Structures are given as C-alpha cells and as structure tokens.
C-alpha cells in the first residue's frame, strides 16, 4: 500500500479516536477501537471464504487490515464531510425563516405570523415586539391554542395521535434543539386585552375525527383510535437527556437544529409525512377543520385589523379559504424572521 494512503487512514483514525475521547471519554475510545478490530476480523473471515470459493490466494491479515481501515477512513470521511456540510449549510448559511404575511381585501387587514412550537427565544421576542407594535395601532390578536376538555377525549386524542401528549412535551423537546417552547403568555395582554383564542377544543376535534373515521372505515387510519398503545414521548425525551453529557448534547442539538431548519423549509416533505406517515384523518381535522374555524372566526368577528399567530402549515389553506369568501384578498407584504439564532 502506498505510504500516502497509510498516512491518510492513520491521521483520520487518530482524529476520530480523539473525537470519541472528547465526546464519550476513554470508554468511547475503547468501544471505537474494539469496533474497528471486530469488524476487520469479521470482514477478513468473509474475505478468506470468498477467496477460498474462487480458489485464489487471500491477503495476510496485516495487509488486509491496512486496506480495511483505509477504506473505512475514506468512506467515513466522505460521509462526515457531506453531513457536516449539510448541517453547516442549514444552520449557518441558509437557516429557516418564518414568514409574516400581510393580507388585505381593501376592507380588512390581516397580519399572519407563521409560528413554530419550538424556536429560539429571539424569534419569540421578535414576534412579541411586532404584536405590541400592531396593537398600538389597535389591531386585535387572534391566537392558536387547542383547548383541553374532557379527560376521555384527551385520552382518545392521544390514542389517535399515537403519542401521549404531555403538557410539558414541548418544553422538554426544545432542550434537544437548544431552543425554547412557545408560550402564548408572552404574546397576550400587550397594550390592550383584545386577544382572542380562535382555536377549537379537544372534544370538537374528536367529534369531527370520529365522523371521518366512521365514513372512512376501510381506511387504515381508523385503527389508530382502537389501539391502546401510545408512545410516551415525554419520558423518551427525558431519558435521552439524562444519558447525554454536555458535549454529546451540544452535538445532538447542532444536528437537530439542522434537521429542524431543513424541515421548516421543505413544505412538500412536511405534507408527504402527514400524508404517508401520520394519521391522515386526524391531521385532516388538526389542519383542515381548524383552518375552516379560523376563517369562520374572521368572518364572524369582522375586525378591521387583525394580527394572527398560528402554525406555519395553516397559512396556505387559510389564505385559500379567505379568497373563496372574497377574491379580493391578496398578499400585500411579506417579512421574514430567522427561526433559530445561535
């Protein structure tokens, strides 16, 4: 083997070893060395078998080990560069931006601030400042907030969702992303008390959901409600946090932030996940039925100036429903705020 190749894998493996020591201590380094030896021996055994079948001479283990480590180093370095490039691009070059749309039909003005349940504190402070500024001009605030109701329907909602939805879930979940959870209290009672929850409650969601599953009884989504098993996501998150040291948590947060930035920017991917992975009937209620409720509230209240804080995935369909009511609705301005700041 040429000396340059040997030098490459020697430097790479030494670097990886130090990374393991940095993040996982000496035990992580021992595990890494053991894994290299184990898989090299396993691969050498397969190499010997393959050469025996083809009736050709096998390499000595020492020579095979050099080639094995070199190949592992080469392919691992390519993967690491690509993944790090992806994460750096998402977090530092092209982070997700949350839109703020201003709509008008000549009679009413709506400022729709797209929201995320977890984001940087700076983002939420920016939203709060904007709400205060708009309310000084006597805008009214419409905000998102599914209201709890009966215990039975809350449990059925968890079964349909497949996740035990704990009140502290977003708070704990945000710790895996180096962000904070959205707290509507930060946006209420600013300048005046013209704040209205224009969401529906769990009882209403489950009533609509049951009607949908009754009419779509052949759809596999209906089986979600019949399952007693729900994932305790909150416990999983807490358990994950307890197993990580500060350095490991930093690395995980950086990775998670890149994935969050990526997902926020990929509308088609989000829709595909809802369509193919999630409970479609339930998410039809969570999205479509609530969108209809938002528009009905706008029409019923008839406030001239409105600022809405609602989830990002709702805007497109709320805008479409508004245009169905009045074709004069149009987007007259769009501003953007960075979702995650470091």
C-alpha contacts under 8 A as a table, 3 or more apart, distances in Angstrom:
res1	aa1	res2	aa2	distance
1	X	5	X	6.87
1	X	6	X	7.06
1	X	66	X	8.00
1	X	67	X	7.78
2	X	5	X	5.60
2	X	6	X	6.67
3	X	6	X	5.00
3	X	7	X	6.05
4	X	7	X	5.03
4	X	8	X	6.15
5	X	8	X	5.01
5	X	9	X	6.43
5	X	70	X	6.84
6	X	9	X	5.53
6	X	10	X	6.08
6	X	66	X	7.36
6	X	70	X	7.06
7	X	10	X	5.07
7	X	11	X	6.12
8	X	11	X	5.39
8	X	12	X	6.10
8	X	70	X	7.51
8	X	73	X	7.92
9	X	12	X	4.95
9	X	13	X	5.80
9	X	69	X	6.55
9	X	70	X	5.07
9	X	73	X	5.53
9	X	74	X	7.50
10	X	13	X	5.36
10	X	14	X	6.07
11	X	14	X	5.15
11	X	15	X	6.14
12	X	15	X	5.08
12	X	16	X	6.19
12	X	73	X	6.30
12	X	77	X	7.85
13	X	16	X	5.03
13	X	17	X	5.99
13	X	73	X	6.89
14	X	17	X	5.03
14	X	18	X	6.30
15	X	18	X	5.20
15	X	19	X	6.25
16	X	19	X	4.94
16	X	20	X	6.21
17	X	20	X	5.14
17	X	21	X	6.29
17	X	29	X	5.78
17	X	32	X	7.23
18	X	21	X	4.93
18	X	22	X	6.04
18	X	29	X	7.60
19	X	22	X	4.98
19	X	23	X	6.19
20	X	23	X	5.32
20	X	24	X	5.44
20	X	25	X	6.61
20	X	26	X	7.82
20	X	28	X	5.47
20	X	29	X	5.25
20	X	32	X	7.45
21	X	24	X	5.33
21	X	25	X	4.16
21	X	26	X	5.40
21	X	27	X	7.73
21	X	28	X	6.12
21	X	29	X	5.40
22	X	25	X	5.88
22	X	247	X	7.75
23	X	28	X	7.82
23	X	245	X	7.93
23	X	247	X	5.56
23	X	248	X	5.64
24	X	27	X	6.68
24	X	28	X	4.75
24	X	29	X	7.32
24	X	248	X	7.49
25	X	28	X	5.47
25	X	29	X	6.65
26	X	29	X	5.04
26	X	30	X	6.19
27	X	30	X	5.01
27	X	31	X	6.12
28	X	31	X	5.06
28	X	32	X	6.19
29	X	32	X	5.03
29	X	33	X	6.29
30	X	33	X	5.20
30	X	34	X	6.08
31	X	34	X	5.07
31	X	35	X	6.06
32	X	35	X	5.12
32	X	36	X	6.34
33	X	36	X	5.21
33	X	37	X	6.35
34	X	37	X	5.20
34	X	38	X	5.99
35	X	38	X	5.07
35	X	39	X	6.08
36	X	39	X	5.50
36	X	40	X	5.97
36	X	69	X	7.83
37	X	40	X	5.11
37	X	41	X	6.12
38	X	41	X	5.32
38	X	42	X	6.21
39	X	42	X	4.91
39	X	43	X	5.87
40	X	43	X	5.04
40	X	44	X	5.97
40	X	65	X	6.35
40	X	68	X	6.56
40	X	69	X	7.85
41	X	44	X	4.98
41	X	45	X	6.18
42	X	45	X	5.18
42	X	46	X	6.46
43	X	46	X	5.10
43	X	47	X	6.07
44	X	47	X	4.79
44	X	48	X	6.15
44	X	61	X	6.95
44	X	64	X	7.01
44	X	65	X	7.89
45	X	48	X	5.15
45	X	49	X	6.30
46	X	49	X	5.05
46	X	50	X	6.06
47	X	50	X	5.12
47	X	51	X	6.11
47	X	58	X	7.15
48	X	51	X	5.17
48	X	52	X	6.01
48	X	58	X	5.79
49	X	52	X	5.04
49	X	53	X	6.20
50	X	53	X	5.18
50	X	54	X	6.30
51	X	54	X	5.06
51	X	55	X	5.76
51	X	56	X	5.02
51	X	57	X	6.26
51	X	58	X	5.73
52	X	55	X	4.77
52	X	56	X	6.19
52	X	57	X	7.55
52	X	58	X	7.74
53	X	56	X	7.87
59	X	63	X	6.38
59	X	64	X	5.83
60	X	63	X	5.42
60	X	64	X	6.03
61	X	64	X	4.92
61	X	65	X	5.78
62	X	65	X	5.11
62	X	66	X	6.47
63	X	66	X	5.25
63	X	67	X	6.50
64	X	67	X	5.15
64	X	68	X	5.97
65	X	68	X	4.91
65	X	69	X	6.07
66	X	69	X	5.35
66	X	70	X	6.04
67	X	70	X	5.04
67	X	71	X	6.14
68	X	71	X	5.30
68	X	72	X	6.20
69	X	72	X	5.03
69	X	73	X	5.96
70	X	73	X	5.08
70	X	74	X	6.08
71	X	74	X	5.02
71	X	75	X	6.15
72	X	75	X	5.45
72	X	76	X	5.77
73	X	76	X	5.15
73	X	77	X	5.86
74	X	77	X	5.32
74	X	78	X	6.44
75	X	78	X	5.13
75	X	79	X	6.29
76	X	79	X	5.07
76	X	80	X	6.02
77	X	80	X	5.03
77	X	81	X	6.03
78	X	81	X	5.25
78	X	82	X	6.20
79	X	82	X	5.19
79	X	83	X	6.04
80	X	83	X	5.16
80	X	84	X	5.86
81	X	84	X	5.20
81	X	85	X	5.86
82	X	85	X	5.06
82	X	86	X	6.12
83	X	86	X	5.02
83	X	87	X	6.20
84	X	87	X	5.08
84	X	88	X	5.96
85	X	88	X	5.17
85	X	89	X	5.98
86	X	89	X	5.21
86	X	90	X	6.21
86	X	258	X	7.72
87	X	90	X	5.19
87	X	91	X	6.02
87	X	254	X	7.59
87	X	255	X	6.49
87	X	258	X	5.02
87	X	259	X	7.72
88	X	91	X	5.23
88	X	92	X	5.48
88	X	93	X	6.84
88	X	258	X	7.54
89	X	92	X	5.57
89	X	93	X	4.68
89	X	94	X	5.72
89	X	95	X	7.56
90	X	93	X	6.16
90	X	94	X	5.11
90	X	95	X	5.05
90	X	96	X	7.58
90	X	258	X	5.13
90	X	259	X	7.76
90	X	261	X	5.96
90	X	262	X	6.30
91	X	94	X	6.48
91	X	95	X	5.04
91	X	254	X	7.97
91	X	257	X	6.81
91	X	258	X	5.38
91	X	261	X	6.89
92	X	95	X	6.17
95	X	258	X	7.99
95	X	261	X	5.64
95	X	262	X	7.81
95	X	338	X	6.95
95	X	339	X	7.58
95	X	340	X	7.24
96	X	261	X	4.77
96	X	262	X	7.01
96	X	264	X	6.12
96	X	265	X	5.92
96	X	338	X	6.13
96	X	339	X	5.87
96	X	340	X	7.31
97	X	265	X	7.82
97	X	336	X	5.67
97	X	337	X	5.29
97	X	338	X	4.44
97	X	339	X	5.54
98	X	113	X	7.91
98	X	114	X	6.05
98	X	115	X	7.09
98	X	312	X	7.76
98	X	336	X	5.40
98	X	337	X	5.25
98	X	338	X	6.17
98	X	339	X	5.97
99	X	113	X	6.49
99	X	114	X	5.77
99	X	334	X	6.54
99	X	335	X	5.72
99	X	336	X	4.52
99	X	337	X	6.61
100	X	111	X	6.81
100	X	112	X	5.62
100	X	113	X	4.39
100	X	114	X	6.05
100	X	334	X	5.58
100	X	335	X	5.08
100	X	336	X	5.98
100	X	337	X	7.90
101	X	110	X	7.97
101	X	111	X	5.66
101	X	112	X	5.09
101	X	113	X	6.47
101	X	331	X	6.61
101	X	332	X	7.75
101	X	333	X	5.97
101	X	334	X	4.64
101	X	335	X	6.64
102	X	109	X	7.09
102	X	110	X	5.69
102	X	111	X	4.41
102	X	112	X	6.29
102	X	331	X	5.79
102	X	332	X	5.72
102	X	333	X	5.07
102	X	334	X	6.25
103	X	109	X	5.64
103	X	110	X	4.98
103	X	111	X	6.27
103	X	112	X	7.71
103	X	329	X	6.54
103	X	330	X	5.47
103	X	331	X	4.52
103	X	332	X	5.70
103	X	333	X	7.29
104	X	107	X	7.13
104	X	108	X	5.68
104	X	109	X	4.54
104	X	110	X	6.32
104	X	328	X	7.72
104	X	329	X	5.41
104	X	330	X	5.67
104	X	331	X	6.67
104	X	332	X	6.79
105	X	108	X	5.81
105	X	109	X	7.02
105	X	326	X	7.59
105	X	328	X	4.88
105	X	329	X	4.29
105	X	330	X	6.48
106	X	109	X	7.49
106	X	328	X	7.61
106	X	329	X	8.00
107	X	304	X	6.73
108	X	302	X	7.96
108	X	303	X	7.17
108	X	304	X	4.48
108	X	305	X	5.93
108	X	306	X	7.93
109	X	304	X	6.14
109	X	305	X	4.92
109	X	306	X	6.23
110	X	305	X	6.01
110	X	306	X	4.73
110	X	307	X	5.67
110	X	308	X	7.23
111	X	306	X	6.15
111	X	307	X	4.49
111	X	308	X	6.03
112	X	307	X	5.89
112	X	308	X	4.73
112	X	309	X	6.16
112	X	310	X	7.42
112	X	315	X	7.52
113	X	127	X	7.78
113	X	307	X	7.37
113	X	308	X	5.91
113	X	309	X	4.89
113	X	310	X	6.54
114	X	309	X	6.15
114	X	310	X	5.53
114	X	311	X	5.42
114	X	312	X	4.47
114	X	315	X	7.21
115	X	309	X	6.33
115	X	310	X	5.42
115	X	311	X	4.57
115	X	312	X	5.39
116	X	119	X	6.40
116	X	182	X	7.37
116	X	311	X	5.87
116	X	312	X	6.69
117	X	170	X	7.10
117	X	181	X	5.86
117	X	182	X	5.10
117	X	311	X	7.76
118	X	170	X	6.95
118	X	174	X	5.96
118	X	179	X	6.40
118	X	180	X	5.60
118	X	181	X	4.45
118	X	182	X	5.69
119	X	123	X	6.60
119	X	124	X	7.34
119	X	174	X	7.82
119	X	179	X	5.19
119	X	180	X	5.69
119	X	181	X	6.58
119	X	182	X	7.25
119	X	339	X	5.69
119	X	340	X	5.74
120	X	123	X	5.38
120	X	124	X	6.88
120	X	178	X	7.71
120	X	179	X	4.67
120	X	180	X	5.90
120	X	339	X	6.27
120	X	340	X	4.86
120	X	341	X	5.97
121	X	124	X	5.27
121	X	125	X	6.18
121	X	179	X	6.76
121	X	180	X	6.11
122	X	125	X	5.05
122	X	126	X	6.13
122	X	340	X	7.99
122	X	341	X	7.04
123	X	126	X	5.07
123	X	127	X	6.35
123	X	337	X	6.86
123	X	338	X	6.65
123	X	339	X	5.77
123	X	340	X	7.16
123	X	341	X	7.85
124	X	127	X	5.01
124	X	128	X	6.13
124	X	182	X	7.36
124	X	186	X	7.98
125	X	128	X	4.98
125	X	129	X	6.18
126	X	129	X	5.14
126	X	130	X	6.26
126	X	337	X	7.93
127	X	130	X	5.08
127	X	131	X	6.18
127	X	187	X	7.80
128	X	131	X	5.13
128	X	132	X	6.23
128	X	186	X	6.67
128	X	187	X	5.41
129	X	132	X	5.16
129	X	133	X	6.21
130	X	133	X	5.02
130	X	134	X	6.15
131	X	134	X	5.11
131	X	135	X	6.00
131	X	141	X	7.74
131	X	187	X	7.06
131	X	190	X	7.43
131	X	307	X	7.24
132	X	135	X	5.18
132	X	136	X	6.24
132	X	190	X	5.58
132	X	191	X	6.31
133	X	136	X	5.28
133	X	137	X	6.98
134	X	137	X	5.22
134	X	138	X	6.67
134	X	139	X	5.56
134	X	307	X	7.43
135	X	138	X	4.57
135	X	139	X	4.62
135	X	140	X	6.49
135	X	141	X	7.81
135	X	190	X	7.28
135	X	191	X	6.28
135	X	192	X	7.17
136	X	139	X	7.32
136	X	191	X	6.44
138	X	305	X	7.26
139	X	194	X	7.98
139	X	304	X	7.87
139	X	305	X	4.76
139	X	306	X	5.09
139	X	307	X	6.33
140	X	194	X	5.11
140	X	195	X	6.11
140	X	196	X	7.86
140	X	303	X	7.39
140	X	305	X	6.41
140	X	306	X	4.95
140	X	307	X	6.13
141	X	194	X	6.15
141	X	195	X	4.63
141	X	196	X	6.12
141	X	306	X	6.01
141	X	307	X	5.02
141	X	308	X	5.89
141	X	309	X	7.80
142	X	195	X	6.00
142	X	196	X	4.92
142	X	197	X	5.83
142	X	198	X	6.05
142	X	306	X	7.06
142	X	307	X	6.22
142	X	308	X	4.71
142	X	309	X	6.56
143	X	195	X	7.44
143	X	196	X	6.29
143	X	197	X	5.08
143	X	198	X	6.11
143	X	199	X	7.55
143	X	308	X	5.74
143	X	309	X	5.06
143	X	310	X	6.24
144	X	197	X	6.10
144	X	198	X	6.33
144	X	199	X	5.63
144	X	309	X	6.46
144	X	310	X	5.32
144	X	311	X	7.66
145	X	197	X	6.53
145	X	198	X	7.70
145	X	199	X	5.73
145	X	200	X	7.85
146	X	199	X	5.61
146	X	200	X	5.68
146	X	201	X	5.27
146	X	202	X	6.80
147	X	199	X	7.34
147	X	200	X	6.41
147	X	201	X	4.30
147	X	202	X	6.27
148	X	154	X	7.15
148	X	201	X	5.78
148	X	202	X	5.51
148	X	203	X	7.86
149	X	153	X	7.31
149	X	154	X	7.07
149	X	201	X	6.44
149	X	202	X	5.79
149	X	203	X	6.08
150	X	153	X	5.48
150	X	154	X	6.29
150	X	202	X	7.66
150	X	203	X	6.78
151	X	154	X	5.01
151	X	155	X	6.22
152	X	155	X	5.26
152	X	156	X	6.25
153	X	156	X	4.86
153	X	157	X	5.92
153	X	202	X	6.48
153	X	203	X	5.89
153	X	206	X	6.53
154	X	157	X	5.03
154	X	158	X	6.40
154	X	202	X	6.40
154	X	203	X	7.82
155	X	158	X	5.14
155	X	159	X	6.36
156	X	159	X	5.00
156	X	160	X	6.14
156	X	206	X	7.64
156	X	225	X	6.50
157	X	160	X	5.08
157	X	161	X	6.02
157	X	202	X	7.42
157	X	206	X	6.69
157	X	225	X	7.85
158	X	161	X	4.99
158	X	162	X	5.76
158	X	163	X	5.36
158	X	164	X	5.09
158	X	165	X	6.07
158	X	230	X	6.76
159	X	162	X	4.95
159	X	163	X	6.75
159	X	164	X	7.48
159	X	224	X	6.28
159	X	225	X	5.29
159	X	226	X	7.49
159	X	227	X	6.35
159	X	228	X	6.37
159	X	229	X	6.96
159	X	230	X	5.78
160	X	224	X	4.75
160	X	225	X	4.50
160	X	226	X	7.97
160	X	227	X	7.94
160	X	279	X	7.22
160	X	282	X	6.98
161	X	164	X	7.94
161	X	224	X	7.24
161	X	230	X	7.97
161	X	278	X	7.90
161	X	279	X	6.71
161	X	282	X	7.25
162	X	224	X	6.91
162	X	229	X	7.19
162	X	230	X	4.73
162	X	231	X	6.07
163	X	230	X	4.89
163	X	231	X	4.51
163	X	232	X	6.11
163	X	233	X	6.43
164	X	230	X	5.68
164	X	231	X	5.73
164	X	232	X	5.08
164	X	233	X	6.54
164	X	234	X	7.77
165	X	169	X	6.82
165	X	232	X	7.76
165	X	233	X	7.60
165	X	234	X	7.83
166	X	169	X	5.16
166	X	234	X	6.60
167	X	170	X	7.52
168	X	171	X	5.26
168	X	172	X	6.31
168	X	234	X	7.40
169	X	172	X	5.37
169	X	173	X	5.83
169	X	233	X	7.36
169	X	234	X	5.22
170	X	173	X	4.81
170	X	174	X	5.84
170	X	181	X	5.56
170	X	182	X	7.99
171	X	174	X	5.39
171	X	175	X	6.98
171	X	180	X	6.67
171	X	181	X	5.17
172	X	175	X	5.44
172	X	176	X	7.47
172	X	234	X	7.03
172	X	237	X	6.66
172	X	238	X	6.84
173	X	176	X	5.66
173	X	177	X	7.36
173	X	234	X	7.59
173	X	237	X	6.37
174	X	177	X	5.24
174	X	178	X	6.36
174	X	179	X	5.29
174	X	180	X	5.22
174	X	181	X	5.85
175	X	178	X	5.38
175	X	179	X	6.41
175	X	180	X	7.12
176	X	179	X	7.92
176	X	237	X	7.95
176	X	241	X	7.48
176	X	249	X	7.32
176	X	252	X	7.02
176	X	253	X	5.44
176	X	256	X	7.14
177	X	252	X	7.71
177	X	253	X	4.55
177	X	254	X	7.20
177	X	256	X	5.63
177	X	257	X	5.58
178	X	253	X	5.83
178	X	257	X	7.70
179	X	340	X	7.37
183	X	186	X	5.88
183	X	187	X	7.86
184	X	187	X	5.40
184	X	188	X	6.56
185	X	188	X	5.34
187	X	190	X	6.68
188	X	193	X	7.51
188	X	195	X	6.51
189	X	192	X	5.51
189	X	193	X	4.86
189	X	194	X	7.38
189	X	195	X	6.94
190	X	193	X	7.09
198	X	293	X	7.36
198	X	294	X	6.07
198	X	297	X	6.59
199	X	290	X	6.69
199	X	293	X	7.11
199	X	294	X	7.07
200	X	204	X	6.36
200	X	205	X	7.08
200	X	290	X	6.91
200	X	293	X	7.58
201	X	204	X	5.43
201	X	205	X	6.39
202	X	205	X	4.99
202	X	206	X	6.13
203	X	206	X	5.26
203	X	207	X	6.09
204	X	207	X	5.08
204	X	208	X	6.28
205	X	208	X	5.40
205	X	209	X	6.05
205	X	285	X	6.37
205	X	286	X	7.20
206	X	209	X	4.78
206	X	210	X	5.96
207	X	210	X	5.35
207	X	211	X	6.51
208	X	211	X	5.23
208	X	212	X	6.35
208	X	285	X	6.84
209	X	212	X	5.06
209	X	213	X	6.22
209	X	281	X	6.55
209	X	282	X	5.91
209	X	285	X	6.39
210	X	213	X	5.16
210	X	214	X	6.01
211	X	214	X	5.09
211	X	215	X	6.38
212	X	215	X	5.31
212	X	216	X	6.06
212	X	281	X	6.47
213	X	216	X	4.82
213	X	217	X	5.49
213	X	219	X	7.63
213	X	221	X	7.58
213	X	222	X	5.22
213	X	281	X	6.80
214	X	217	X	5.25
214	X	222	X	8.00
216	X	219	X	5.39
216	X	222	X	7.38
217	X	220	X	7.87
217	X	222	X	6.28
218	X	222	X	7.65
219	X	222	X	5.94
220	X	223	X	5.67
220	X	224	X	7.84
221	X	224	X	5.79
221	X	279	X	5.30
221	X	280	X	6.32
221	X	281	X	6.39
222	X	225	X	6.24
222	X	226	X	7.60
222	X	281	X	7.58
223	X	226	X	5.25
223	X	227	X	6.70
224	X	227	X	5.52
224	X	279	X	7.28
225	X	228	X	7.81
227	X	230	X	7.76
232	X	235	X	5.62
232	X	236	X	6.47
233	X	236	X	4.99
233	X	237	X	6.17
234	X	237	X	5.20
234	X	238	X	6.24
235	X	238	X	5.07
235	X	239	X	5.96
236	X	239	X	5.09
236	X	240	X	6.10
237	X	240	X	5.04
237	X	241	X	6.20
238	X	241	X	5.14
238	X	242	X	6.24
239	X	242	X	5.14
239	X	243	X	6.49
240	X	243	X	5.37
240	X	244	X	6.74
241	X	244	X	5.59
241	X	249	X	7.60
244	X	247	X	7.91
244	X	248	X	5.68
244	X	249	X	5.75
245	X	248	X	5.35
245	X	249	X	6.05
246	X	249	X	5.04
246	X	250	X	6.12
247	X	250	X	5.08
247	X	251	X	6.43
248	X	251	X	5.18
248	X	252	X	6.18
249	X	252	X	5.02
249	X	253	X	5.98
250	X	253	X	5.17
250	X	254	X	6.27
251	X	254	X	5.19
251	X	255	X	6.33
252	X	255	X	5.11
252	X	256	X	6.02
253	X	256	X	4.98
253	X	257	X	5.93
254	X	257	X	5.20
254	X	258	X	6.39
255	X	258	X	5.29
255	X	259	X	6.45
256	X	259	X	5.07
256	X	260	X	6.11
257	X	260	X	5.00
257	X	261	X	6.06
257	X	340	X	7.69
258	X	261	X	5.13
258	X	262	X	6.11
259	X	262	X	4.98
259	X	263	X	6.08
260	X	263	X	5.13
260	X	264	X	6.12
261	X	264	X	5.36
261	X	265	X	6.52
261	X	339	X	7.94
261	X	340	X	7.76
262	X	265	X	5.38
262	X	266	X	6.39
263	X	266	X	5.11
263	X	267	X	7.49
263	X	269	X	7.25
263	X	270	X	6.81
264	X	267	X	6.98
264	X	270	X	8.00
266	X	269	X	5.32
266	X	270	X	6.38
267	X	270	X	5.17
267	X	271	X	6.26
268	X	271	X	5.13
268	X	272	X	6.09
269	X	272	X	4.97
269	X	273	X	6.24
270	X	273	X	5.23
270	X	274	X	6.39
271	X	274	X	5.13
271	X	275	X	6.07
272	X	275	X	4.94
272	X	276	X	5.86
272	X	277	X	7.82
273	X	276	X	5.31
273	X	277	X	5.15
273	X	278	X	6.48
274	X	277	X	5.79
274	X	278	X	4.87
274	X	279	X	7.32
274	X	280	X	6.53
274	X	283	X	7.09
275	X	278	X	6.41
275	X	279	X	7.88
275	X	280	X	5.94
276	X	280	X	7.80
278	X	283	X	7.34
279	X	282	X	5.45
279	X	283	X	6.17
280	X	283	X	5.14
280	X	284	X	5.92
281	X	284	X	5.06
281	X	285	X	6.62
282	X	285	X	5.25
282	X	286	X	6.25
283	X	286	X	4.67
283	X	287	X	5.79
283	X	288	X	7.80
284	X	287	X	5.32
284	X	288	X	5.22
284	X	289	X	6.82
285	X	288	X	5.46
285	X	289	X	4.70
285	X	290	X	6.67
286	X	289	X	6.31
286	X	290	X	5.97
287	X	290	X	5.51
287	X	291	X	6.05
287	X	313	X	7.72
287	X	314	X	6.54
288	X	291	X	5.05
288	X	292	X	6.30
288	X	317	X	7.70
289	X	292	X	5.15
289	X	293	X	6.30
290	X	293	X	4.85
290	X	294	X	6.16
291	X	294	X	5.10
291	X	295	X	6.45
291	X	314	X	6.39
291	X	317	X	6.70
291	X	318	X	5.49
292	X	295	X	5.31
292	X	296	X	6.15
292	X	318	X	7.29
292	X	321	X	7.33
293	X	296	X	5.01
293	X	297	X	6.12
294	X	297	X	5.22
294	X	298	X	6.34
294	X	318	X	7.31
295	X	298	X	5.01
295	X	299	X	6.18
295	X	318	X	6.56
295	X	321	X	6.90
295	X	322	X	6.50
296	X	299	X	5.10
296	X	300	X	5.98
297	X	300	X	5.02
297	X	301	X	5.93
298	X	301	X	5.51
298	X	302	X	5.80
298	X	303	X	7.25
299	X	302	X	5.33
303	X	306	X	6.50
310	X	314	X	7.04
310	X	315	X	7.88
311	X	314	X	5.72
311	X	315	X	7.52
312	X	315	X	6.04
313	X	316	X	6.99
314	X	317	X	5.89
314	X	318	X	6.12
315	X	318	X	5.10
315	X	319	X	6.00
316	X	319	X	5.35
316	X	320	X	6.33
317	X	320	X	4.87
317	X	321	X	6.06
318	X	321	X	5.13
318	X	322	X	6.14
319	X	322	X	5.08
319	X	323	X	6.28
319	X	329	X	7.91
320	X	323	X	5.13
320	X	324	X	6.32
321	X	324	X	4.99
321	X	325	X	6.46
322	X	325	X	5.10
322	X	326	X	6.11
322	X	327	X	7.68
322	X	329	X	6.71
323	X	326	X	4.76
323	X	327	X	4.47
323	X	328	X	6.78
323	X	329	X	5.50
323	X	330	X	7.91
324	X	327	X	6.15
326	X	329	X	6.12
331	X	334	X	7.52
338	X	341	X	6.67
